[in-house]
Amino acid sequence: MSAVTVIRLLCAGAAKAIVAALQPAFIAETGAEVVGEFGAVGAMKAKLLAGDPCDLIVLTAAMIAELAGQGHVEPDTIASLGSVATGVAIRSGDAVPAIGDAGSLRRALLAATALYVPDPERATAGIHFVGVLGRLGIAGDVTPRLRAFPNGAIAMRALADANENGGLGCTQVS
C-alpha cells in the first residue's frame, strides 16, 4: 500500500468551507489529502514566512504578488480563485441602517454604538474596513468604538451575542 500524499495548505479563513466541501472529491480523484490551516491572511502569511510547511497558499492577490516578488511563491503557479464581497451586519431585531451609498454608510457607521470587525492588521476584511473608514473621513471618530476579533466569524458571533443595540459588524460575506 502506498503512502497518502499530503498537500499542506495555508489558507484565508474565508475559503475554509469551500476546501471542506471539495475535499472528499479531491481525495477520491487524486488520492491526496489536504491538511489545511485557516485564519486571517496576515497570520497565514506570517506562518509561511516563519517557515511553516506549505505546498499551497491562498491569500489576497496583493499578498500573493508580494510573496512572489520576494521569491516565496512561484509566479507561474499563481491563479485567481475568485472574490469575496464585504458586508455589513446587524443583530437580529435591530433596525436595518441605510447603507446604499457612501453618505448613508458614513452616517450609519457614525451612529453605530460599536463596530465589530476582524483584526484590522491581519484579516483582509478588517484591513479593508479600516481603509473604508479612512476614505469616508471618519476613522478618527469611530476608532474608539472598534471591537476587533481574530476573524470575521468570531466578530459576527460577538455582535450577535452583544447586549447592546445599535452595533454594526463588517466582514466578508463568505
Secondary structure by P-SEA (a helix, b strand, c coil): cccbbbbbbbccccaaaaaaaaaaaaaaacccccccccccaaaaaaaaaaccccccccccaaaaaaaaaacccccccccccbbbbbbccccccccccccccaaaaaaaaaaccbbbbccccccaaaaaaaaaaaaacccccccccccccccaaaaaaaaaaccccbbbbbbbcc
